[in-house]
Amino acid sequence: MKPDVPASARGNLFAALPPPTAGEIFQTLFGSPGCRIERIVSHGHASAPGDWYDQDGDEWVVLLAGAAVLRFEAGNEVALRAGDWITIPAHRRHRVESTSTDAVWLAVHCAPEC
């Protein structure tokens, strides 16, 4: 029996995890005009000093494995562990302060008009 969904439209979030590199690894799993879903693999990475994300659309992110700390420009930090999720509104400047060597994220980016 053939599956209803082609192999190119399905997968496993923990399959084929890339080995450690100099930076985080972003893989788009789904994209449309209003939404992008990506897997992010962090091997102990953090944002470069002074670098801030400032995104035009809202972002919803869940940490699937490992641990991480996000810092917001307002000064507060949010510690995340596997299973924790957070919504980051558009233009709320933030950075990745730290990640464990086994951190895997799932991020959903929404277009500004959504």
Secondary structure as GFF3:
##gff-version 3
##sequence-region A 1 114
A	DSSP	three_ten_helix	7	9	.	.	.	ID=ss1
A	DSSP	beta_strand	25	32	.	.	.	ID=ss2
A	DSSP	beta_strand	35	42	.	.	.	ID=ss3
A	DSSP	beta_strand	59	65	.	.	.	ID=ss4
A	DSSP	beta_strand	67	72	.	.	.	ID=ss5
A	DSSP	beta_strand	77	81	.	.	.	ID=ss6
A	DSSP	beta_strand	85	88	.	.	.	ID=ss7
A	DSSP	beta_strand	94	99	.	.	.	ID=ss8
A	DSSP	beta_strand	103	110	.	.	.	ID=ss9
###
